Amino acid sequence: MLKKERLIAIQKAVDEKGIINVNELIEMLNVSDMTIRRDLDELAKAGRIHRIHGGAQRIDNVEDLELTRNEKTVVNSELKEQVARKAAGLIVPGDTVYLGPGTTVEPVIRYVRKPEQIRIVTNSLPVFEAWKNTGAELVLIGGSFRRKSGAFIGGLAEQMLRELKFTKAFVSANGINDENVMTANAEEGQTQAVALNNAQEKIMLLDETKFNRNDFYRYYNLYNMDRIVTSDGLSDSTFRHYSTFTEIIR
């Protein structure tokens, strides 16, 4: 196989799998370890892949135009329901829970048992609306209203959140790439980070499409998350890679 053909084959394999290791490529192309590593370095230098320890990772970027909250509700809705169902099982009576903005967090209400025995704190108006008739003790954090996501953000929101402590915080993101937790808006990300820092357990809700994706603002480090809850279809290679940063429930 010519070098050009080999590079095309490697690029295709990385694009399809998201993350691939050197041994898989050696078996696939029947070439030496050194050849594969040189090819990966060349593709990484050209900006075609992201080089990681022992292999390569696809480079994805989210759309430049951020979707509104209403638009996001119909995107990967079945996957988000899977995540929400699993996340709800982590909430127990007596918890004080922070729920951040996001259409992966909003469906959690449908699966929580005994909501009247927990306290919910949120800066998301859609989350507040979903919980207001459940019997849960409910606290809405105020601040500057961001219509695109339905979240209250900014200095006032952060000031209120700094005074509160949570047994668990559930947040989402527009993407994660290695240890980087990404979102579209800096202020919204900063508000989420304040809530996470005041939680005993930090839990990220992500469907499988959000892995290996970038966005505008890095608001948290994945090493500081206690776990990720994700949907059933996360690939084994992606699971193994991100399990080096934190626990993953899929």
Rosetta blueprint (number, residue, H / E / L):
1 M L
2 L L
3 K H
4 K H
5 E H
6 R H
7 L H
8 I H
9 A H
10 I H
11 Q H
12 K H
13 A H
14 V H
15 D H
16 E H
17 K H
18 G L
19 I E
20 I E
21 N E
22 V H
23 N H
24 E H
25 L H
26 I H
27 E H
28 M H
29 L H
30 N L
31 V L
32 S L
33 D H
34 M H
35 T H
36 I H
37 R H
38 R H
39 D H
40 L H
41 D H
42 E H
43 L H
44 A H
45 K H
46 A L
47 G L
48 R L
49 I L
50 H E
51 R E
52 I E
53 H L
54 G L
55 G E
56 A E
57 Q E
58 R L
59 I L
60 D E
61 N E
62 V L
63 E L
64 D L
65 L L
66 E L
67 L L
68 T L
69 R H
70 N H
71 E H
72 K H
73 T L
74 V L
75 V L
76 N L
77 S H
78 E H
79 L H
80 K H
81 E H
82 Q H
83 V H
84 A H
85 R H
86 K H
87 A H
88 A H
89 G L
90 L L
91 I L
92 V L
93 P L
94 G L
95 D L
96 T E
97 V E
98 Y E
99 L E
100 G L
101 P L
102 G L
103 T L
104 T L
105 V L
106 E H
107 P H
108 V H
109 I H
110 R H
111 Y H
112 V L
113 R L
114 K L
115 P H
116 E H
117 Q H
118 I L
119 R E
120 I E
121 V E
122 T E
123 N L
124 S E
125 L H
126 P H
127 V H
128 F H
129 E H
130 A H
131 W H
132 K L
133 N L
134 T L
135 G L
136 A L
137 E E
138 L E
139 V E
140 L E
141 I L
142 G L
143 G L
144 S E
145 F E
146 R E
147 R L
148 K L
149 S L
150 G L
151 A E
152 F E
153 I E
154 G L
155 G H
156 L H
157 A H
158 E H
159 Q H
160 M H
161 L H
162 R H
163 E L
164 L L
165 K L
166 F E
167 T E
168 K E
169 A E
170 F E
171 V E
172 S L
173 A L
174 N L
175 G E
176 I E
177 N E
178 D L
179 E L
180 N E
181 V E
182 M E
183 T E
184 A L
185 N L
186 A H
187 E H
188 E H
189 G H
190 Q H
191 T H
192 Q H
193 A H
194 V H
195 A H
196 L H
197 N H
198 N L
199 A E
200 Q E
201 E E
202 K E
203 I E
204 M E
205 L E
206 L L
207 D L
208 E H
209 T H
210 K H
211 F E
212 N L
213 R E
214 N E
215 D L
216 F L
217 Y E
218 R E
219 Y E
220 Y E
221 N E
222 L H
223 Y H
224 N H
225 M L
226 D L
227 R E
228 I E
229 V E
230 T L
231 S L
232 D L
233 G L
234 L L
235 S L
236 D H
237 S H
238 T H
239 F H
240 R H
241 H H
242 Y H
243 S L
244 T L
245 F L
246 T L
247 E E
248 I E
249 I E
250 R L
